[in-house]
Amino acid sequence: MVTFVKRLTLLAAGFATCFAISSGAARAEPTWKVGATATGVPFTFLDVKTNSIQGMMVDAIEAAGRAGGFKVEVQQSVFSALIPSLTTQKIDIISAAMLKTPARQQIVDFSDTVYSYGEGLVVRADDKGHYTSMDDLKGEVVGAQVGTAFVDALNKKGIFKEVRTYDSVADIMRDVALGRIKAGFADQPIVAYQLQQGANPQVRLVPEYQSAVKGQVCFVVRKGDTAMLEQLNSAIRKMKTDGTLQQILQKWHMS
């Protein structure tokens, strides 16, 4: 009788252990690879102290993971390689300063809006010209970051002597300062933040300039990945409702 009871006890313990393992596996959070750039401060940038990618969009995707029940592994990439990396399944999500555009929507899917902004205009600090639109720079050599919607808008205008492309905002500001190009067009929050940090005192952000390419920054997923998209959209809704997203924007002086 004692032996029988012991067997029942061991059997019950075995079932309990199996159930616990099974439940733990069911609750295991997936880990998604996230692509971000090292040159998009304050959206995304390389923190040399920790040798990791930080920024507003990094905080946003990490918060989305906590709200949506998944973990993230942020990987560094140049901006122009983000969408190719996504479509070839090297990464699962893009979380960077990437504007939602009709051309990109043909290739990838965008989540609900995380942040909205447009391009800013950078000229030399000693350039006292009054520039309110792209048209005011007709016939000049201008620049923008490769892979951005601003390059397409400038080329579509067809009024510039030349439109040069650059790998980073820092490269654009350098050539403006050196007089290699008359002006540069780049993400307004990125330029404003970098200049506030003293990045390049030889250039200035034109305050009267009105953005021509206004858009939304979203999380980006592969075309047709509806499950991932709904998971992200649900997380964004939670973040907006409970104030998490607003706190992140305030942290990076973008609210």
C-alpha positions in Angstrom: 0.0 0.0 0.0 2.8 2.4 0.9 4.6 1.5 -2.3 1.5 2.2 -4.3 1.0 5.6 -2.6 4.7 6.5 -3.3 4.2 5.6 -7.0 1.1 7.8 -7.2 3.0 10.6 -5.5 5.9 10.3 -7.9 3.6 10.1 -10.9 1.7 13.2 -9.7 5.0 15.0 -9.2 6.1 14.0 -12.7 2.8 15.4 -14.2 3.3 18.6 -12.3 6.8 19.0 -13.5 5.8 18.4 -17.1 2.9 20.8 -16.8 5.2 23.5 -15.4 7.7 23.0 -18.2 5.0 23.0 -20.8 3.4 26.2 -19.3 6.8 27.9 -19.1 7.4 27.1 -22.8 4.0 28.4 -23.7 4.8 31.7 -21.9 8.3 32.1 -23.4 8.5 35.4 -25.2 9.8 35.5 -28.8 12.8 37.6 -29.6 12.7 39.7 -32.7 15.7 41.2 -34.5 15.3 45.0 -34.9 17.3 47.1 -37.4 18.4 50.6 -36.3 21.0 53.1 -37.5 24.0 54.5 -35.6 23.7 58.0 -37.0 20.1 59.1 -36.3 20.3 60.8 -32.9 18.0 61.3 -31.1 15.9 58.5 -32.9 18.8 56.0 -33.0 22.5 56.3 -32.4 25.6 54.4 -31.3 26.3 55.1 -27.6 30.1 54.7 -27.5 30.1 54.3 -23.7 28.0 51.1 -23.9 28.8 50.2 -27.6 25.0 49.8 -28.1 22.3 51.4 -30.2 20.2 53.9 -28.1 17.6 56.6 -28.8 13.9 57.3 -28.9 13.0 54.6 -31.4 15.0 52.1 -29.4 13.2 53.0 -26.2 9.9 52.8 -28.2 10.4 49.3 -29.6 11.6 48.0 -26.2 8.5 49.5 -24.6 6.4 48.0 -27.3 8.0 44.6 -26.5 7.1 44.9 -22.9 3.5 45.9 -23.8 3.2 43.3 -26.5 4.9 40.3 -24.9 8.1 40.0 -27.0 11.8 40.8 -26.6 14.0 42.7 -29.0 17.6 42.4 -30.2 18.7 45.7 -31.7 21.2 45.4 -34.6 23.1 48.2 -36.2 22.7 49.0 -39.9 23.2 51.9 -42.3 19.9 53.5 -43.3 20.0 52.4 -46.9 20.3 48.7 -45.9 17.4 48.6 -43.5 14.6 47.7 -46.0 16.8 45.1 -47.8 17.7 43.5 -44.5 14.0 43.3 -43.6 12.9 41.8 -46.9 15.7 39.2 -46.9 14.7 38.3 -43.3 18.0 39.3 -41.7 15.9 41.4 -39.3 12.2 41.3 -38.3 11.4 44.9 -37.6 12.8 48.3 -38.5 12.7 50.9 -35.7 14.5 54.0 -37.0 13.8 57.5 -38.3 12.1 56.1 -41.4 9.1 58.1 -42.8 6.1 56.2 -44.2 5.9 56.9 -48.0 3.8 55.4 -50.8 6.9 54.0 -52.5 8.0 52.2 -49.3 4.5 50.9 -48.7 4.7 49.0 -51.9 7.6 47.0 -50.4 7.0 46.9 -46.6 4.2 47.5 -44.1 4.1 50.3 -41.6 2.6 50.2 -38.1 0.5 53.0 -36.6 2.3 56.3 -36.1 4.9 56.5 -33.4 6.1 60.1 -34.2 5.5 62.7 -36.9 7.9 65.2 -38.4 9.4 66.6 -41.7 12.7 67.7 -43.1 14.8 70.6 -41.9 17.0 72.9 -43.9 20.7 73.4 -43.0 22.9 76.2 -44.3 26.2 77.8 -43.2 25.9 79.7 -40.0 27.1 82.9 -41.8 24.4 82.4 -44.5 21.8 85.0 -43.6 19.5 84.1 -46.4 15.7 83.8 -45.9 14.6 80.3 -47.0 11.0 79.2 -46.6 10.8 76.4 -49.2 12.9 74.3 -51.5 12.1 76.7 -54.3 14.3 79.4 -52.7 17.4 77.2 -53.4 16.7 76.8 -57.2 19.9 76.4 -59.2 22.0 75.4 -56.1 23.9 72.3 -55.2 22.1 70.6 -52.3 22.3 67.4 -50.4 20.3 64.8 -48.4 20.8 61.4 -46.8 20.7 58.5 -49.2 17.6 56.3 -48.9 15.4 59.1 -47.4 12.2 60.5 -48.9 13.9 63.9 -49.1 16.2 62.7 -51.9 13.2 61.7 -54.0 11.4 65.0 -53.3 14.5 67.0 -54.3 15.0 65.1 -57.5 11.3 65.3 -58.3 11.6 69.1 -58.0 14.1 69.2 -60.9 15.2 72.8 -60.0 18.6 72.1 -58.5 22.0 72.2 -60.2 22.8 68.9 -58.4 21.4 66.8 -55.6 24.2 65.0 -53.7 23.5 62.1 -51.4 25.2 61.3 -48.1 25.4 58.4 -45.6 24.7 60.5 -42.5 23.4 63.8 -41.3 26.9 64.6 -39.9 28.3 64.2 -43.5 25.7 66.6 -44.8 26.5 69.3 -42.2 30.2 68.9 -42.8 29.8 69.6 -46.6 27.5 72.5 -45.9 30.1 74.0 -43.4 32.9 73.5 -46.0 30.9 75.2 -48.7 30.8 72.1 -50.9 27.0 72.3 -51.1 24.8 75.3 -50.5 22.3 73.6 -48.2 21.3 70.2 -46.8 17.9 68.7 -46.2 17.7 66.2 -43.3 15.3 65.0 -40.5 14.4 68.1 -38.6 14.4 66.5 -35.1 17.8 64.9 -35.7 19.4 68.1 -36.9 17.9 70.1 -34.1 19.1 67.7 -31.5 22.6 67.4 -32.9 23.0 71.2 -33.1 21.7 71.6 -29.6 24.5 69.2 -28.5 27.1 71.4 -30.3 27.7 69.0 -33.2 28.7 71.6 -35.8 28.6 75.3 -34.9 29.5 76.2 -38.5 25.9 75.5 -39.7 22.4 76.5 -38.6 18.9 75.1 -38.9 16.7 77.6 -40.8 13.8 78.5 -38.5 11.5 79.9 -41.2 11.7 76.8 -43.5 8.5 74.9 -44.0 8.8 71.2 -44.5 7.7 69.8 -47.8 7.9 66.1 -46.9 5.9 65.7 -43.7 5.3 62.2 -42.6 5.0 59.6 -39.9 7.7 57.5 -38.2 6.4 54.0 -37.6 7.7 50.5 -36.9 8.3 48.7 -40.2 7.6 45.0 -40.9 7.8 42.7 -43.9 4.9 43.0 -46.5 2.0 40.9 -45.5 3.2 40.1 -41.9 -0.2 40.9 -40.4 0.4 39.0 -37.2 3.5 41.1 -36.4 1.8 44.3 -37.5 -1.2 43.8 -35.2 1.1 42.9 -32.3 2.9 46.2 -32.8 -0.2 48.2 -33.3 -1.8 46.8 -30.1 1.4 47.7 -28.2 1.4 51.3 -29.6 -2.2 51.8 -28.5 -1.3 50.7 -25.0 1.7 52.9 -24.9 -0.3 55.9 -26.0 -3.1 55.2 -23.6 -0.9 54.7 -20.5 1.4 57.6 -21.3 4.5 55.4 -21.9 5.1 56.9 -25.4 4.8 60.5 -24.2 7.3 59.8 -21.4 9.8 58.5 -24.0 9.3 61.6 -26.2 9.8 63.8 -23.2 13.0 62.0 -22.3 14.5 62.8 -25.7 13.1 66.4 -25.8 10.7 65.5 -28.7 7.3 66.0 -27.1 
